[in-house]
Amino acid sequence: MRSIIIDDEPGNIDTLRDLLKNNCPNIEVVGSAINAGEALVLINQLKPDLIFLDIQMPGQTGFDLLKQFNRYDFEIIFVTAYDQYGIQAIKFSAIDYLLKPVQIEEVKSAVEKVQKKIAQKKDNLLLANLLDYLKDKENKDKHKLALASSRETVFVSPDKIVRCESSNAYTVFFFDDRKKLTVSRPIYEFEELLADYGFIRCHQSHLVNKNYISSWRKEDGGHLLLEDGSTIPVSRSKKDIVFEKLTSTKK
């Protein structure tokens, strides 16, 4: 895979280049850039299969760079220091990212995933979804959450999700059309991603969309009755949080 590295610090470029050379023989680094302007020219010239992209750079960010493309015929692995907004957006679209300082095993894992995507010749819908999210981040009704199952990745509006239920390291999603989907990510990750969309963690194993709650019955320890007929327990430690969320006027 032909790749380029974009980072405003040359030392980071050299470090990642060495990691790839020594651990990922299927990667050929064909160029590098230290800012978005250089990167735009380089991408158009070299047509890489894969881009390692820093988010926070002087002037234009990595996201600003990506917004200048009409097509995404390349894969992206973000390489970034911790940035709450950036990481939130990337997770929402299920795109791989590496935190600095990058670790060998994480690099190898991310590259293997990208190689599989390229081999399957899939359009980069994940990246397109990320850019849509960033372009209209305040309009939550247009956001799509990327959910990757063992067979496919689906894009779903959070308001179509009735609830999520933990199953060990997996999370089962229940939708308003009575369908469900199992995703190999733990439920606490979705608690964070869906917090601004009206979801309540009412129990260690349950995350519910408050817009589908019919009633809160407090007998037998307390449970929520949902519009689809589900009965979801409310743990003792979560009662105050549930009450606050249900009585709040903010969606």
Buried (B, 14 or more C-beta within 10 A) or exposed (E): BBBBBBBBEEEBBEBBBEBBEEEBEEBBBBBBBBBBEBBBEBBEEBEBBBBBBBBEBEEBBBBEBBEEBEEBEBBBBBBBEEBEEBBBBBBBBBBBBBBBEBEEEBBBEBBEBBBEBBEEEEEBBBBBBBBBBBEEBEEBEEBBBBBBEEEEBBBBBBBBBBBBBBEEEBBBBBBBEEEEBEBEBBBEEBBBBBBEBBBBBBBEBBBBBBBBBEEBEEEEEBBBBBEBEBEBBBBEEBBEBBEEBEEEEEE
